[in-house]
Amino acid sequence: MKNFSSELIELVGEHCLSSRDLACLSLVNGHFYSSIIRLLYRDVMINNPRQYLSFKAIENKELKRLVRRLDFSSYTTRGSRWSEEKAKSIILGQELALLIGDCNQLKELFVGEEMMHAFVSHQVIRSIFNQDNKLSTIDFTGFCDRNFTTVMADFFKPVTLSKSELKHCDFSQADTLTTNNWSVPPRLQNISFYMCMALSQEHFFIPFFEKLAKNGNRLSRLDLGYTQITSDVFTYLKGQESSLTHLNLQGCHSLTCCSPLIDFIKGCSNLVQLNINMEFNGIGGSRFCHECIFTILNATNHRIESLDMGGHVNFDDSMLISEFPNLTQLSLTYCKNISIEKLVSLNTPKLYYLNLSRTPLTMDIDQLPRVLEQLAHLKVIEISPFTPKKYPPVINKKWKLSIHGRRTFYSQGNINPMYAYSKKLLLLDNQVLSPMVKYWCYSY
């Protein structure tokens, strides 16, 4: 075993099913320990208060410097036998800021709604948004507390300082200077504010995107799903079009057509995923005009792999004329003016997932077998979750019914339909999903 190279040991370690297996492997000998310990601390997922206390108690800072991914997205007190009050009391802003600072090689940070109370501290926010960070991916999910909104607005607002306060700094001769007490991590390229419904466009998103542009960051993936942004915010995202590959605007019901949003999407020549679903509780939520829908489709048709145009009531057969040679996932939920004939003629040779929920094509159970027969080249079709009749378990001898949460599928072959399409934007390829992220992505 002493002749095993570090690379081979790490390869063996990557096939371990749990962190406990990795820990056991690290105890074989010193050579194994030095190789496996990097894997053991590379991805740290904190799911409960005891794990948080154990990680915080590590005194060897060299171990924390091994952390590349820190995941709080599934932190919860459920099942821990801790009261919520006690669980919150152990997470202090200053200590959490120091913990994040000790992980000074951190590249990915994921935070869920149960940790939101800890992020009402300026110290924690400053530990993330500073020039020394190596973060490339930040994912905030479910932040909707007004206290957090107030802290973020206060932290990101410009600060006007007098010359006397800046006498030790080499600035201009102006009597006052407007500056900021925060910075964008220079390597940041993947950002999610999914379900952060309370964040202010004026007091957070605009100054954030302005600083992002000044700092020279180029975004690859951006998730603003279910935020309160308007189309005007895209005037502050100019310059990001050419680098952006993934964009999620699902549930942003204040977006309008014939606006800076359309010009922005026109410039996104490298998009491979676009979610602009405007459905709201089974009701079409968008009045985007025909011209703007055409513009979006024409701007994305060549490279796009995943496209969600759900909820656009003006989407009809006339839209189904473009060629999408790379499209693998398509959602047309609530688009009631489409026909099976046009769908079948659509040039999508790689398409394996299609969402036709809440359309006449799947709400009529008597018509459903014909639809599935015509679309036999697909592997997964998502259909309407609510119906007065029960769906048959098998159609045409090959399409099998599956139900996952409030989502209903017919699938054929060996594909698991439950994980065929994510509603939440995944910020990394082959991303390891925590239980709560899986919920946001697939369960509703």
C-alpha angles and dihedrals in degrees: 000000000000088000093061112112119233089245092055092048091051090049089054090047093053088062093056112114098217144018088250089061090050091050091052091049091052090059095063092091142314093279091054091045094056091050100041097042090070090057093043093057099030094088115031118185116187110199104162143017095265092055089049092052092047093051093045090051094060104115096186102091091190088071092053089051087063091064114108099163124038114186123191093155094111099038108141142152092220111119093007096098088231122127115239090242093054092046092053093047094062093057107077121180096232093048093047090049090052091048092053090045092052089057088069094161092054114141104170129041124182122184128179135199095269090065094048093103090063092056096064086089121098088212092061093046090048091051088061103036104054136110095247096062121107092203115143097169130044121175121184113178130185099001103157104138115124091220090060090047091053093048093048093048091049094045096048099043118107115261120219112212130184125238091252090057090051098041092122092052127084100235135138126289095259117128092235134021130205113218141150132242093217141058138201113248103254094230097046112131108142119061133171128185093167113170091358088138098163098057112114121235093208098043101034118012098044097049090041095053091042091055090044090058094045091049092055096239116157116206123222100176127023126178117188095156115157096004127132096248123138128209090264091074090073091069085070092050095061111134093037096084099090096049099041114105103162126039128173119190097156115153095008092137095175091068115109137192125245087043141107087282092071093048089049094052090047088061095048096096095161101050114139096170129036125170114184097154110160099178115132119195092327095315124112106251103185134075094184107160123244093252094055093046089051089049092053093048094047092048093053106031102102106047102021117120101170123033129174116187097159121152097025102131093192093058106112144152092289088068093059097081103092124098117240105185095173101037113129101160127040128174121192099162114166092007093134099176100069128102133212091237092061093043092053092050093050110115102236107133094171099045113129103154125053127173113206097156116149093014124119088247093069103023091069105074092194090058096043097085089055091050092051091047092052092047095046093136090069125088102202132029120182113212139187112299095210124057136148090233132053117253114239113250092233131026126191089358093280110054110088125197120237130178123198117176105308093338123098126196144180113207140171132201124019099312116122102229093199091074100033095104132022120210091197117065113252107223095206137036112251089011117184103236123214117216093259094048088052088054094052091046104044117005106078 
